[in-house]
Amino acid sequence: MFSVRIHGRGGQGAVTAAEILSVAAFNEGRHAQAFPTFGSERTGAPVVSFCRIDDKPIRLREPITEPDALIVQDPTLLHQVNLFEGLNPEGYLLVNTSHRLTELGLEDLVGTLDGRAVAVPATELAREHLGRPLPNAALLGGFAALTGQVSLKAVTGAIRERFAGAVGEGNVRAAEAAYDYVHKVMKELADA
């Protein structure tokens, strides 16, 4: 089973991201579940959502305490909450930021994850392709590139199922741009 924990703030689409990711996995013939947890239900409050992906039925229902991958939608959460607690040492980290992860004080974690920790400017990509600063779809494209757990085709298909018309297509373009961006960064890391 592959477990994903998504950290964000209310209004950034963390819950929707987990749902879209689960649909993408389901559409590829896998089993998946998605669910959120949050305290005060208001815009800007910390939100955590979860997604599990497996080739067999998933019976677990509790929050993910030992994720295989972390997606951080809001870098302001990095030093406010213990986001990395329980992260599998062989896991993946995807952070929405235009800064290098080492600039954010994450050099130890970056070294531990050895090429499986990537920063992607998802908010900027969303603004460019969608016209709104909603990073969730872009981050799912980056997740597909980083982990290979779902294909980009499955992610874009699930986005189109969730959002119709121009909003769907803008989110698809943001996901595709993030996918390409993460592939480029991973190639640079491998060549370094």
Phi, psi and omega in degrees: 000140178248123185247133182237133174243130182244123178252132177202197176237152179307130180100351180267353177089026180295319179293316178297322179300314179297319179296315180296318179299318180294322177294319178300315179294316179300318181293344175264012175087014181257168175267145181205155173216150178220141177199155181253170165214135178202159179271250180292130184272080179217157178300132178093345179285147178301137180228142174233133174232161187228150173216132174244141179229133180207165176271353178230166182305145182256121182259341181293148179227359183272163178303156182274114180260341179232077184287152171273338179213143174241135172242122181249110183280336184228109183294346176292345178279346188305319184248011177261330184230150177280076184296329191269000180303128176081357182300128178304131179301339176260017186277189184233148177226128177233120183240132176281100177196153175267359178267161172287149181297328178293330177292340181265008179081024183250025185300323179295315180294319178300317178296320179294319184278350170041071175087001180249017176237122186223140171260136178225133181281066187296322179296317179295320179295322178295317178300317182294316188261335182251335183085007180220149183274055180252106190278353192299312182294319178300317180296327178291325173296317176297320178299316179301318180292318185289316189257331185072011181289331174223156179274159175299322179300318179293320179296312182293326176296317179293324177297316180294327176295323184279320185236127181269163170060219186296324179295316178298314182292324176297318177294323177297314180297322178295318178297317179296318179296319179293322177301310179297318180299312182294320176301318179296315180297318180296323177295317178298319179295320181292326181280343184285000000 
